[in-house]
Amino acid sequence: MNQQTSSGNWDELRNKLLDQLKNHHFNASTLTNYRQALSRIEKFALAHKESDYSENVGKHYIDEWVSRVRPKPASIRFIKVVIHRLNDTLRETSFIRHHVSETLSCPDCFAKQADLYFDYMRLRGVKESTIQQRKRYCFDLLEFLASSGLYALNEINPRHIYDAFSQSNSKANFSTTVSSFLKFIYKHGYHSVDLSGFVPKTRRPQPLPSVFTIFLALLTFVKAKPFFPFLIKFSIFPLPQ
Protein backbone atom coordinates (compact mmCIF):
# COMPACT_ATOMS: atom_id res chain seq x y z
CA MET A 1 0.00 0.00 0.00
CA ASN A 2 1.58 3.28 -1.05
CA GLN A 3 1.02 6.33 1.10
CA GLN A 4 -0.17 9.38 -0.80
CA THR A 5 -0.56 12.13 1.80
CA SER A 6 0.86 12.09 5.33
CA SER A 7 -1.14 13.46 8.26
CA GLY A 8 1.83 13.72 10.65
CA ASN A 9 0.79 11.35 13.42
CA TRP A 10 -2.37 9.57 14.51
CA ASP A 11 -2.74 11.28 17.87
CA GLU A 12 -2.75 14.74 16.32
CA LEU A 13 -5.24 13.83 13.60
CA ARG A 14 -7.58 11.92 15.93
CA ASN A 15 -7.58 14.62 18.61
CA LYS A 16 -8.26 17.36 16.07
CA LEU A 17 -11.22 15.48 14.61
CA LEU A 18 -12.71 14.66 18.04
CA ASP A 19 -12.32 18.29 19.12
CA GLN A 20 -14.26 19.37 16.03
CA LEU A 21 -17.06 16.94 16.87
CA LYS A 22 -17.20 18.19 20.46
CA ASN A 23 -17.27 21.81 19.32
CA HIS A 24 -20.26 20.99 17.11
CA HIS A 25 -22.07 19.39 20.07
CA PHE A 26 -22.02 15.75 18.94
CA ASN A 27 -23.37 13.68 21.82
CA ALA A 28 -21.35 11.29 23.98
CA SER A 29 -22.58 8.08 22.33
CA THR A 30 -21.66 9.39 18.88
CA LEU A 31 -18.20 10.40 20.11
CA THR A 32 -17.74 6.87 21.49
CA ASN A 33 -18.67 5.41 18.09
CA TYR A 34 -16.13 7.68 16.41
CA ARG A 35 -13.37 6.72 18.86
CA GLN A 36 -14.01 3.02 18.28
CA ALA A 37 -14.00 3.46 14.49
CA LEU A 38 -10.81 5.54 14.56
CA SER A 39 -9.11 2.93 16.74
CA ARG A 40 -9.97 0.17 14.25
CA ILE A 41 -8.68 2.21 11.31
CA GLU A 42 -5.44 2.98 13.17
CA LYS A 43 -4.87 -0.69 14.00
CA PHE A 44 -5.44 -1.59 10.35
CA ALA A 45 -2.93 1.04 9.22
CA LEU A 46 -0.26 -0.08 11.71
CA ALA A 47 -0.79 -3.72 10.73
CA HIS A 48 0.07 -2.68 7.17
CA LYS A 49 3.13 -0.74 8.37
CA GLU A 50 1.51 2.65 7.75
CA SER A 51 2.45 4.92 10.65
CA ASP A 52 0.60 7.93 9.21
CA TYR A 53 -2.97 8.19 7.96
CA SER A 54 -3.57 8.96 4.30
CA GLU A 55 -6.64 8.96 2.07
CA ASN A 56 -5.29 5.78 0.52
CA VAL A 57 -5.25 4.13 3.97
CA GLY A 58 -8.91 5.02 4.44
CA LYS A 59 -9.87 3.63 1.04
CA HIS A 60 -8.03 0.34 1.60
CA TYR A 61 -9.52 -0.01 5.08
CA ILE A 62 -13.10 0.24 3.78
CA ASP A 63 -12.43 -2.22 0.93
CA GLU A 64 -10.77 -4.79 3.23
CA TRP A 65 -13.30 -4.37 6.07
CA VAL A 66 -16.36 -4.73 3.82
CA SER A 67 -15.02 -7.85 2.10
CA ARG A 68 -13.96 -9.46 5.40
CA VAL A 69 -16.79 -8.54 7.79
CA ARG A 70 -19.72 -8.02 5.38
CA PRO A 71 -21.21 -5.35 7.67
CA LYS A 72 -24.73 -3.97 7.46
CA PRO A 73 -25.29 -1.02 5.07
CA ALA A 74 -25.90 1.37 7.98
CA SER A 75 -22.48 0.47 9.45
CA ILE A 76 -20.85 1.00 6.07
CA ARG A 77 -22.43 4.45 5.80
CA PHE A 78 -21.13 5.42 9.20
CA ILE A 79 -17.56 4.26 8.50
CA LYS A 80 -17.61 6.14 5.19
CA VAL A 81 -18.59 9.30 7.07
CA VAL A 82 -15.71 8.74 9.53
CA ILE A 83 -13.31 8.36 6.60
CA HIS A 84 -14.73 11.50 4.97
CA ARG A 85 -14.14 13.43 8.18
CA LEU A 86 -10.61 12.07 8.54
CA ASN A 87 -9.87 13.13 4.98
CA ASP A 88 -11.35 16.59 5.62
CA THR A 89 -9.19 16.94 8.74
CA LEU A 90 -6.15 15.77 6.81
CA ARG A 91 -6.76 18.40 4.11
CA GLU A 92 -7.67 21.02 6.75
CA THR A 93 -11.03 21.47 5.05
CA SER A 94 -13.73 23.42 6.89
CA PHE A 95 -15.91 21.16 9.03
CA ILE A 96 -18.96 19.78 7.23
CA ARG A 97 -21.80 19.10 9.69
CA HIS A 98 -23.52 16.50 7.54
CA HIS A 99 -21.98 14.49 4.69
CA VAL A 100 -24.95 13.82 2.36
CA SER A 101 -25.12 10.66 0.28
CA GLU A 102 -25.18 11.14 -3.48
CA THR A 103 -28.32 8.97 -3.65
CA LEU A 104 -30.53 9.48 -0.66
CA SER A 105 -32.21 6.36 0.67
CA CYS A 106 -33.59 5.07 3.94
CA PRO A 107 -30.96 3.40 6.15
CA ASP A 108 -31.78 -0.28 6.67
CA CYS A 109 -31.96 0.11 10.44
CA PHE A 110 -34.94 2.46 10.04
CA ALA A 111 -36.58 0.89 6.97
CA LYS A 112 -39.27 -1.03 8.87
CA GLN A 113 -40.51 2.00 10.83
CA ALA A 114 -40.36 4.22 7.74
CA ASP A 115 -42.47 1.76 5.72
CA LEU A 116 -45.01 1.56 8.56
CA TYR A 117 -45.19 5.37 8.64
CA PHE A 118 -45.85 5.62 4.90
CA ASP A 119 -48.50 2.86 5.10
CA TYR A 120 -50.09 4.80 7.98
CA MET A 121 -50.31 7.90 5.79
CA ARG A 122 -51.93 5.89 3.00
CA LEU A 123 -54.57 4.60 5.43
CA ARG A 124 -55.29 8.21 6.37
CA GLY A 125 -55.95 9.04 2.73
CA VAL A 126 -52.77 10.98 1.98
CA LYS A 127 -52.11 11.14 -1.76
CA GLU A 128 -49.28 9.01 -3.13
CA SER A 129 -47.64 12.08 -4.67
CA THR A 130 -47.55 13.71 -1.22
CA ILE A 131 -46.11 10.55 0.33
CA GLN A 132 -43.34 10.44 -2.27
CA GLN A 133 -42.50 14.07 -1.54
CA ARG A 134 -42.44 13.43 2.21
CA LYS A 135 -40.11 10.47 1.79
CA ARG A 136 -37.37 12.88 0.79
CA TYR A 137 -37.52 14.82 4.04
CA CYS A 138 -38.13 11.79 6.24
CA PHE A 139 -35.06 10.14 4.70
CA ASP A 140 -33.11 13.37 5.24
CA LEU A 141 -33.62 12.92 8.97
CA LEU A 142 -32.96 9.16 9.03
CA GLU A 143 -29.86 9.42 6.85
CA PHE A 144 -28.55 12.17 9.11
CA LEU A 145 -29.07 9.99 12.19
CA ALA A 146 -27.27 7.01 10.63
CA SER A 147 -24.35 9.15 9.48
CA SER A 148 -24.01 10.38 13.07
CA GLY A 149 -23.75 6.82 14.37
CA LEU A 150 -27.30 6.61 15.71
CA TYR A 151 -29.22 3.47 14.70
CA ALA A 152 -32.26 3.41 17.03
CA LEU A 153 -35.23 5.77 16.96
CA ASN A 154 -35.48 5.81 20.75
CA GLU A 155 -32.07 7.52 20.90
CA ILE A 156 -33.23 10.64 19.02
CA ASN A 157 -32.96 13.83 21.04
CA PRO A 158 -33.85 17.48 20.28
CA ARG A 159 -30.28 18.29 19.24
CA HIS A 160 -30.41 15.66 16.46
CA ILE A 161 -33.66 17.19 15.20
CA TYR A 162 -32.29 20.73 15.15
CA ASP A 163 -29.05 19.72 13.43
CA ALA A 164 -30.91 17.77 10.73
CA PHE A 165 -33.32 20.70 10.27
CA SER A 166 -30.44 23.15 9.84
CA GLN A 167 -29.03 21.01 7.01
CA SER A 168 -32.31 20.69 5.09
CA ASN A 169 -32.67 22.52 1.79
CA SER A 170 -36.41 23.00 2.32
CA LYS A 171 -37.02 23.77 5.95
CA ALA A 172 -40.79 24.21 5.62
CA ASN A 173 -41.24 20.74 4.06
CA PHE A 174 -38.79 19.21 6.52
CA SER A 175 -40.65 20.74 9.47
CA THR A 176 -44.04 19.41 8.30
CA THR A 177 -42.82 15.91 7.45
CA VAL A 178 -40.55 15.33 10.44
CA SER A 179 -43.16 16.65 12.90
CA SER A 180 -45.63 14.11 11.51
CA PHE A 181 -43.06 11.29 11.61
CA LEU A 182 -42.04 12.04 15.20
CA LYS A 183 -45.68 12.00 16.31
CA PHE A 184 -46.06 8.63 14.58
CA ILE A 185 -43.08 6.99 16.30
CA TYR A 186 -44.28 8.33 19.67
CA LYS A 187 -47.85 7.05 19.24
CA HIS A 188 -46.58 3.64 18.11
CA GLY A 189 -44.09 3.21 20.95
CA TYR A 190 -40.81 3.70 19.08
CA HIS A 191 -39.94 6.67 21.33
CA SER A 192 -41.02 7.48 24.87
CA VAL A 193 -41.35 11.22 24.17
CA ASP A 194 -43.31 13.16 21.58
CA LEU A 195 -40.45 15.15 20.02
CA SER A 196 -42.58 16.84 17.36
CA GLY A 197 -42.66 20.02 19.41
CA PHE A 198 -38.88 20.33 19.08
CA VAL A 199 -38.98 20.65 15.29
CA PRO A 200 -38.30 24.31 14.44
CA LYS A 201 -41.23 26.04 12.77
CA THR A 202 -40.99 28.22 9.68
CA ARG A 203 -43.10 31.25 8.96
CA ARG A 204 -44.16 32.56 5.60
CA PRO A 205 -43.07 36.17 5.12
CA GLN A 206 -46.00 38.60 5.37
CA PRO A 207 -46.14 41.46 2.84
CA LEU A 208 -45.67 44.90 4.39
CA PRO A 209 -48.59 47.28 4.04
CA SER A 210 -48.24 49.98 1.38
CA VAL A 211 -48.01 53.67 2.27
CA PHE A 212 -51.48 54.20 0.79
CA THR A 213 -52.91 51.38 2.94
CA ILE A 214 -51.40 52.93 6.05
CA PHE A 215 -52.82 56.33 5.09
CA LEU A 216 -56.33 54.96 4.60
CA ALA A 217 -56.11 53.20 7.97
CA LEU A 218 -55.05 56.49 9.56
CA LEU A 219 -57.97 58.32 7.95
CA THR A 220 -60.37 55.70 9.26
CA PHE A 221 -58.97 56.15 12.74
CA VAL A 222 -59.04 59.97 12.82
CA LYS A 223 -62.00 60.81 10.60
CA ALA A 224 -64.19 61.59 13.59
CA LYS A 225 -61.56 63.75 15.27
CA PRO A 226 -61.67 67.55 15.26
CA PHE A 227 -58.43 67.89 13.29
CA PHE A 228 -59.61 65.67 10.43
CA PRO A 229 -60.19 68.65 8.06
CA PHE A 230 -56.65 69.84 8.83
CA LEU A 231 -55.24 66.40 7.93
CA ILE A 232 -57.14 66.37 4.65
CA LYS A 233 -55.97 69.89 3.74
CA PHE A 234 -52.27 69.02 4.01
CA SER A 235 -52.49 65.47 2.69
CA ILE A 236 -50.71 64.54 -0.53
CA PHE A 237 -53.14 61.67 -1.11
CA PRO A 238 -56.59 62.17 -2.63
CA LEU A 239 -59.46 60.98 -0.50
CA PRO A 240 -61.48 58.03 -1.78
CA GLN A 241 -64.90 59.10 -3.05
N, C-alpha and C positions, 0 to 999 in steps of 0.2 A: 504494500500500500504506500503510495507516494504522498507525502505531505505537500499541500499546496500553499496554505497560509497559516503561519504560526500565531497562536494567541498569547504567547509568553509562557504562562503556567496555568495549571488547572485551578489552583486556589483563587487566583486573581479573577479569572473569568467567571467561575462559579459564584464568588462573593458579589461581583458586580451585578450579575443577573438577578440573584436573590434580593439584593438591595433594591433593584428596580421594581421587582414584584411587590416588595413590602411598601415602597413609596406609592405604589398604585393601589394599595389596600387589598391585595389578594389575601384571602383568609388563610388560617393556619393549616387546614387540611390540604388546601391546594399547594401551599409551600412545602408541606411534607411530601406530596406527590412529586413535586419538582426535584426535591433533594434526592429522592429515591431514584428517579429517572437519570439525573445527572451522575449519580454514583455508578449506575450500571454502564452508562456511556464511558465514563472514565476508566472503569475496570476493563472494558472492551478495548479501549485505546491502548492501555498499558500492556495488555496481553498481546497486542500486535506491535509492541515496541514503539508506540507513538506517545512520546512524553508530552506533547503539546496538542491541543485540539485544533482541528482544521475542518473546513466544510467537507472535505473528502472523508474525514473520519466519521462525521455525522451520516453521510450518505451510505458508507459501508456498514455502519452499525445498523441502520434501518433494514438494509437488504439482508444482512446476516440474521438479525433478530426475527424478522418476519418469516424467513424460510425455516428457521430452527424451531421457533416457538409456536408459529401459526396463531398469533393473538387475535382477539376480537377486533372488529373494525374501529370501535370506539377507542380502544387502547392504541391502535395504530395512529388515529387522529391526534391523540394527546401527545404521543412521542414525536410526531411530525411537528407539532407546535413547539415542543421543547427544543427540537433541533433548529427550527426557524428562529427562536429567540436566542439560542446560542450563536447562530450565524450573525444575527443582528448585533449582538454584543461584540462579537469578534470584529465586525466591520465598523463598530461605533455608530450604528444607525440609530436614529431617534426611536424611542420605545413605541411599539405598536400595541395598543390595548387588546385588539382582537384580530388574529390572523384568520381571514375569511377563506373558506374553501372555494375553489374555482367553480365547482358544481355543488350547490347547496342541497343537502338531503338530510333526512332525519337520522340521527345516530341510532344504531341498533338498540342501545340500552333504553331508549325512550320510544321505540317504534310501537310497542303494544299500546301504551297509554295515548299516544298521538292518534292511532287508528280508532281507538274507542272514542276519543274526543270528536273526530270528524264524523263518525257514525252517529254520535249523539246530536250533532248539528243537523244531520240529514233527517233524523227523527223529529226534530223541531221544525222542519220545513224550510231550512236554509237552502238557498239555491246552490247548485253545484258550482256555478261560476264564482260565487262568493266564497265557498269552501276552498276552491283552488287558490283564490287570492290570499285567503287567511293562512293557508299552508306555508306560504313564503315567510310570514312574520312569526308564526309558531316555530318553524324550523330555525329561524334566526336565533330565537331564544335557546332552543335545545342544542343547536350547534355551538353556541357560545358557552353553554354549560359544559359540554363535553370537552371543548378545547381548553377549558379551565381546570380539567381534571375532576369534574363533578359528574357522577353517573347515576345518581338517585334523586328522584323528584323531591323526596322529603328532606333533602339537604339544601334546597333553595332558600336563600335569605334575601332581604330587601336590597342588599348591596349588589347581588347578582342581577336583580331585576333592573336596577338603575344603570349599571354598567352596560348591560345588553341594550337597554333603551337608548343610551347615549351613542351607541354605535349604529343604530338603525338609520337607514336612508329615508324612511317614511315614518316619522314618529307618531303621527296621528293613527295610521293603520296598525302600527306596532302596539300602541296603547290599547286600541279597541280589541285586537285579537288576543293579546297576552292577558288582558284583564279577564276576558271570557275563559281562556284556558286555565288560568289560576283558580277561578271560581269552580271550574269543572273538577280539577284534581283535589280541591278541598272537599267538595260535596261527595266525591267518590272515594275518599279516604286515602288518597295518595300523599296528602300533606295535612298536618294537624292544624294548620293556620290558614285562614283565607288571606292570601297575600295580594289579592287584586287591588286593594286600597293603596298599595305601595307603588303601583305603576304610575309614573308621572303622567299628568293630563296635559293635553295641548288645547290651546284656544285659537279659534279662527279670528284673524284680525278684523276689528269693526271699523267701517269707514268713518272718518271724521266728518262732522257736520259742516256744510258749506257756510260761508259768511252770510249768504242770503238767508239760509235756514235759521241761523242764530239771530239775525235781525228780526225775522218774523216772530220768533219766539219771544224776543224782547218786547216787540210791539204788543203781542198778546198779553204779556205780563203787565205792561204799564198803560195800556189804552184807557183804563179807567182813572188814571192818576191825573192830578191837576196840571202837571207839566207835559202831558201828552202833546198838546199843540206845539209846544216849544221843540219837542223831539222831532216832530214831523217837519217843522220849518227848516231845521238845520240838517235834515237827513239827506244823504246822497242817493238813497234808494227810493224809487217810486212806491207808493202804497198800492197794495192790491185793491182792485175795484170790487 
